[in-house]
Amino acid sequence: MQKFDVIVVGLGAMGSAALYQLAKRGVRVAGLDRYSPPHDQGSSHGGTRITRLAIGEGAHYTPLVKRSHEIWREIEKETGADLLTQSGELIISSAARKSSLHIEGFFQNTVDAARRHGIAHELLDANQIRRRFPLFDIRDDEHGFFEPEAGFLRPEACIGAQLLLAEKHGAAIHRNEAVMTFESTAAGVTVTTDRGRYAADRIIVAAGAWLPTLLGGPFERLLRVYRQVQHWFAVDGDVSQHTPEHFPVFIWELADWPQGIYGFPVIDGFGLKVATEQYAETTSPDAVARSVGDEEIALMRERIAVPNIKGLSGRSTRSAVCLYTVTPDAGFIIDRAPQSDRVILASCCSGHGFKHSPAIGEILADMAERRAPAFDLAPFRLARFG
């Protein structure tokens, strides 16, 4: 049975970051994933993820994403990869909005976080938005928040770069190997997979949508998994006005739709990406419908994308399914398991985790080495759920 200092289970956003940080420190570490990351079976794919410094989920997240931006730039310098594009972000809302995001007061929370942390931003009325960003077909009563340092990340490239560096620093990566169970004792942790057994002093469990099943017990009630769909639509004629130089990432609390939407400029030839979030029907990684039906595409095209964003042809060029693993308060879990301090849990998704993942990787590495993390983890403790 192979022995490591630390085993990381799940090599998506958080797991790949933790593996890289541990390997860089010279820790004997192994990473296990049931697929070959970066892959499209979990939560960390789809070409782009929003990153923003002013966080509508709470100002306590901002230090994490600030540190994450620093790490992304360090990784880009070391690998030559293109990971972070700061195209700016526009958030649109109104007092008459019908839609809501996963956090109440998202727009004002964002403004408060920007002011608290000194983040550059502008507050725009409807006419200012029309002049600056004419492709958004907004209403007279809508207003906006623009953050120039925000933008998007390329999740597959981010994960791939961190795994590349982890292996360079000596990490053992076991792809296409599913973890079945793990057991912790006073002497250490034993991990059983569909291929063998491994021993470690500590384990980081960052398995995303597989966490409820893997952890069992209260976690099957605490963590809910939701299917989300991302859509891409072609642009009529010249696409230059829909590219990152002119078109920001956006989050829009629509006035006439129950769900908020978000989207990205045209990159890589796939068209303009737009998506919503749904929290009505739960699923699991094994049961989720991976294909996207014509009715889903038509609904997005006819009710959301084309009516609100000018220049779209309505022709679908691509669609993708991803999974959100959500806690009751839409926050993260970063903590040691109640039954053993050798088991470190990271459920950092809830639909807004990717942007924070490098900093959380550092935190998880610190916890595995029994160092004091540089960030306040009180908001992410399990104890808040009672």
C-alpha positions in Angstrom: 0.0 0.0 0.0 1.5 3.3 -1.1 2.0 5.9 1.6 1.7 9.7 1.2 1.7 12.7 3.5 -1.5 13.9 2.0 -4.1 12.5 -0.5 -6.4 14.9 -2.4 -9.7 13.4 -3.6 -11.1 15.3 -6.6 -9.0 17.3 -8.9 -11.4 20.0 -10.0 -11.0 23.7 -9.1 -10.2 23.2 -5.4 -8.4 19.9 -5.6 -6.1 20.8 -8.4 -5.2 24.0 -6.5 -4.5 22.2 -3.3 -2.4 19.5 -5.0 -0.3 22.2 -6.7 0.3 24.1 -3.5 1.3 21.0 -1.5 3.6 19.7 -4.2 5.3 23.1 -4.5 6.1 22.9 -0.8 7.7 19.5 -1.2 4.9 17.5 0.4 4.5 13.9 -0.6 1.1 14.2 -2.1 -1.2 12.2 -4.4 -4.3 13.4 -6.3 -7.1 11.0 -7.2 -9.9 11.7 -9.7 -12.5 9.3 -11.1 -12.1 11.0 -14.5 -9.1 12.6 -16.3 -9.1 16.3 -15.3 -9.8 18.8 -16.7 -13.0 17.0 -17.7 -16.7 18.0 -18.3 -18.4 15.7 -15.7 -18.4 18.1 -12.8 -18.4 21.8 -12.1 -15.2 23.1 -13.6 -15.7 23.3 -17.4 -17.5 25.2 -20.1 -14.6 27.4 -21.3 -15.2 30.4 -19.0 -15.9 31.3 -15.4 -16.6 34.8 -14.1 -14.1 36.4 -11.7 -14.9 39.6 -9.8 -13.3 41.3 -6.8 -16.4 42.9 -5.4 -18.3 39.8 -4.3 -22.1 40.0 -4.0 -22.1 36.9 -1.8 -20.3 38.9 0.9 -17.3 41.2 1.4 -15.5 38.4 3.3 -14.9 36.7 0.0 -12.9 39.6 -1.5 -9.6 38.8 0.1 -9.8 35.3 -1.3 -10.3 36.4 -4.9 -7.6 39.1 -4.6 -5.1 36.5 -3.6 -6.4 34.2 -6.3 -5.7 36.8 -9.0 -2.1 37.1 -7.8 -1.7 33.3 -8.0 -3.2 33.1 -11.5 -0.7 35.7 -12.7 2.1 33.7 -11.1 1.0 30.5 -12.8 0.6 32.3 -16.1 4.2 33.6 -15.8 5.5 30.1 -15.0 3.6 28.1 -17.6 2.8 30.6 -20.4 -0.9 29.7 -20.1 -3.7 32.2 -20.8 -5.8 32.0 -17.7 -7.2 35.4 -16.6 -8.8 38.0 -18.9 -9.8 41.2 -17.2 -12.5 42.4 -19.6 -14.6 44.1 -17.0 -17.9 43.1 -15.5 -21.3 44.7 -15.7 -24.1 43.9 -13.2 -27.5 45.1 -14.1 -30.5 45.3 -11.8 -33.6 47.4 -10.9 -36.0 47.9 -8.1 -38.7 46.3 -10.2 -36.8 43.1 -11.0 -38.6 39.8 -10.9 -35.4 37.7 -11.0 -33.3 36.8 -8.0 -29.9 35.3 -7.6 -28.7 32.7 -5.0 -28.1 35.6 -2.5 -30.6 38.3 -1.6 -29.4 41.8 -2.1 -26.7 40.7 -4.5 -26.4 44.1 -6.3 -26.1 46.2 -3.1 -23.8 43.6 -1.5 -21.5 44.0 -4.5 -21.5 47.8 -4.1 -20.8 47.5 -0.4 -17.9 45.1 -1.0 -16.3 47.4 -3.5 -16.5 50.3 -1.2 -15.2 48.4 1.8 -12.2 47.0 0.0 -11.4 50.0 -2.2 -12.2 48.2 -5.5 -12.4 50.4 -8.6 -16.0 50.6 -9.8 -18.6 52.8 -11.4 -22.4 53.1 -10.8 -24.2 53.7 -14.1 -27.8 54.7 -14.9 -29.7 53.4 -17.9 -28.5 56.0 -20.3 -24.9 55.6 -19.3 -25.1 51.8 -19.8 -26.6 52.4 -23.3 -23.8 54.7 -24.2 -21.0 52.5 -22.9 -22.5 49.1 -23.6 -25.1 49.5 -26.4 -25.6 45.8 -27.0 -27.5 45.4 -23.7 -31.2 46.2 -24.4 -31.9 47.5 -21.0 -35.0 49.3 -19.6 -35.2 52.9 -18.4 -35.5 51.9 -14.7 -32.4 49.6 -14.8 -29.0 50.6 -13.4 -25.6 49.1 -13.4 -22.3 48.4 -11.5 -19.2 48.2 -13.6 -15.9 46.7 -12.2 -13.0 47.1 -14.7 -10.7 44.6 -12.9 -13.2 41.8 -13.2 -13.4 39.4 -16.1 -13.2 35.7 -16.8 -11.1 32.6 -16.2 -10.6 29.6 -18.5 -11.3 26.8 -16.1 -9.9 23.9 -18.1 -6.7 25.7 -18.7 -6.5 26.7 -15.0 -6.9 23.2 -13.8 -4.5 21.8 -16.5 -1.8 24.3 -15.6 -2.0 23.5 -11.9 -1.9 19.8 -12.5 1.1 20.3 -14.8 3.0 22.2 -12.1 1.9 19.7 -9.4 3.4 16.9 -11.4 6.5 19.0 -12.1 7.0 19.3 -8.3 6.6 15.6 -7.7 2.9 15.0 -7.1 1.4 11.6 -8.1 -1.8 12.0 -10.1 -4.1 9.0 -10.4 -6.5 9.7 -13.2 -9.6 7.6 -14.0 -9.5 6.1 -10.5 -12.7 6.4 -8.4 -12.5 6.7 -4.6 -14.9 4.3 -3.1 -14.4 4.9 0.7 -11.9 6.3 3.1 -11.3 5.6 6.8 -9.5 7.6 9.4 -8.0 6.4 12.6 -5.6 7.9 15.2 -2.7 6.5 13.1 -3.8 7.9 9.7 -6.1 7.6 6.7 -6.7 4.7 4.4 -8.3 5.4 1.0 -9.9 2.6 -1.1 -10.4 3.1 -4.8 -11.6 0.9 -7.6 -7.9 0.1 -8.3 -6.3 -0.3 -4.9 -5.6 1.1 -1.4 -3.5 4.0 -0.2 -2.4 5.4 3.1 -1.8 9.0 4.2 -1.4 11.1 7.3 -4.2 13.4 6.1 -6.8 13.6 3.3 -8.4 16.6 1.5 -11.8 15.7 0.2 -12.8 18.1 -2.6 -15.0 15.9 -4.7 -17.6 18.4 -5.6 -20.9 16.9 -6.6 -19.7 13.5 -5.4 -19.3 14.7 -1.8 -22.8 13.9 -0.6 -22.4 10.2 -1.5 -18.8 10.0 -0.5 -19.3 11.6 2.9 -22.8 10.2 3.6 -24.7 11.0 6.8 -25.7 14.6 7.3 -23.9 15.7 4.1 -26.5 14.0 2.0 -28.9 16.6 3.4 -26.5 19.5 3.7 -25.3 19.5 0.2 -27.7 19.7 -2.7 -26.7 19.1 -6.3 -28.4 21.1 -9.2 -28.1 20.7 -12.9 -27.2 23.9 -14.7 -27.1 24.5 -18.5 -24.7 26.9 -20.4 -25.7 28.1 -23.9 -23.7 29.6 -26.8 -25.3 31.6 -29.6 -23.9 32.9 -32.8 -23.6 36.6 -33.6 -25.0 38.2 -36.7 -22.3 39.7 -39.0 -19.3 41.4 -37.4 -18.5 39.9 -34.0 -15.9 42.5 -33.0 -18.4 44.4 -30.7 -19.1 41.2 -28.8 -15.5 40.4 -28.0 -13.7 41.1 -24.7 -12.3 44.4 -25.9 -15.9 45.9 -26.1 -18.2 43.5 -24.3 -17.8 42.7 -20.6 -18.9 39.6 -18.6 -22.3 40.4 -17.1 -24.7 39.4 -14.4 -28.3 40.6 -15.0 -31.2 40.5 -12.5 -33.9 40.6 -15.2 -37.1 42.6 -14.8 -39.3 40.1 -16.5 -37.8 36.7 -15.7 -37.7 34.7 -12.4 -34.0 33.8 -12.8 -31.0 36.0 -13.1 -28.7 35.4 -16.1 -25.0 35.8 -16.6 -22.8 35.7 -19.7 -19.5 36.2 -21.5 -18.1 37.9 -24.6 -17.4 35.9 -27.7 -14.1 34.0 -27.5 -12.7 30.9 -29.3 -15.2 31.1 -32.0 -18.1 29.5 -30.1 -20.4 32.5 -30.0 -21.7 34.5 -27.0 -22.3 32.4 -23.8 -25.3 33.0 -21.6 -26.8 30.9 -18.8 -29.2 31.0 -15.8 -29.2 29.3 -12.5 -31.9 26.9 -11.3 -32.4 25.7 -7.7 -35.8 23.9 -8.1 -34.8 20.3 -9.0 -31.9 18.4 -7.4 -29.9 15.7 -9.1 -26.7 13.7 -8.7 -23.7 13.1 -10.9 -25.0 9.7 -11.9 -28.6 10.7 -12.6 -28.1 14.1 -14.2 -29.3 14.5 -17.8 -26.1 15.4 -19.6 -27.6 16.3 -23.0 -29.5 19.6 -23.6 -32.8 19.4 -25.3 -34.1 21.5 -28.2 -36.8 23.0 -25.9 -34.2 24.2 -23.4 -32.2 25.8 -26.2 -35.4 27.4 -27.6 -36.4 28.8 -24.2 -33.1 30.4 -23.6 -32.9 31.8 -27.2 -36.5 33.2 -27.4 -37.2 34.4 -23.9 -33.8 35.4 -22.6 -30.8 35.7 -25.0 -32.1 37.3 -28.1 -34.6 39.7 -26.5 -32.0 41.2 -24.1 -28.7 41.1 -26.1 -28.5 42.8 -29.5 -26.8 41.2 -32.4 -27.5 37.5 -31.6 -28.6 35.4 -34.6 -30.3 32.9 -32.3 -28.4 30.0 -33.8 -27.2 27.7 -31.1 -23.5 26.8 -31.5 -23.0 24.8 -28.3 -24.5 23.8 -25.0 -23.1 22.2 -21.9 -24.3 20.8 -18.6 -22.5 21.5 -15.3 -23.3 20.8 -11.6 -23.6 23.1 -8.7 -23.1 21.6 -5.2 -24.9 24.0 -2.9 -25.0 24.6 0.9 -28.1 26.0 2.6 -26.6 29.5 2.7 -24.8 29.2 -0.7 -21.5 29.6 1.1 -18.4 27.4 1.2 -17.4 24.6 3.6 -13.7 24.7 4.5 -13.2 22.7 7.6 -12.0 19.6 9.3 -14.5 16.7 9.5 -16.3 16.3 12.8 -15.1 12.7 13.2 -11.4 13.3 12.5 -9.0 16.3 12.2 -7.1 14.3 9.6 -10.0 14.7 7.2 -10.2 18.2 5.6 -13.4 19.0 3.7 -13.7 21.5 0.8 -17.1 22.1 -0.7 -16.5 25.5 -2.3 -18.9 25.6 -5.1 -22.5 26.8 -4.6 -22.1 28.2 -8.1 -19.5 30.9 -7.3 -16.4 29.0 -6.2 -14.0 28.8 -9.1 -12.7 32.4 -8.8 -11.5 31.7 -5.3 -9.9 28.3 -5.9 -6.2 29.2 -5.9 -6.4 31.0 -2.6 -8.5 28.1 -1.2 -5.8 25.7 -2.5 -3.3 27.6 -0.3 -5.7 27.4 2.7 -6.2 23.6 2.3 -2.4 23.1 2.0 -1.9 25.1 5.2 -4.6 23.0 7.0 -3.0 19.8 5.8 0.4 21.0 7.1 -1.2 22.2 10.3 -0.3 25.8 9.6 -2.6 28.7 10.5 -4.2 29.9 7.3 -3.8 33.5 6.3 -7.6 34.0 6.0 -10.5 34.0 8.5 -12.3 30.7 8.0 -15.1 31.3 10.5 -17.6 32.0 7.8 -16.9 28.6 6.2 -17.0 26.3 9.3 -19.5 23.5 9.5 -20.6 24.8 12.9 -22.7 27.5 11.3 -25.2 24.9 10.2 -25.8 23.7 13.8 
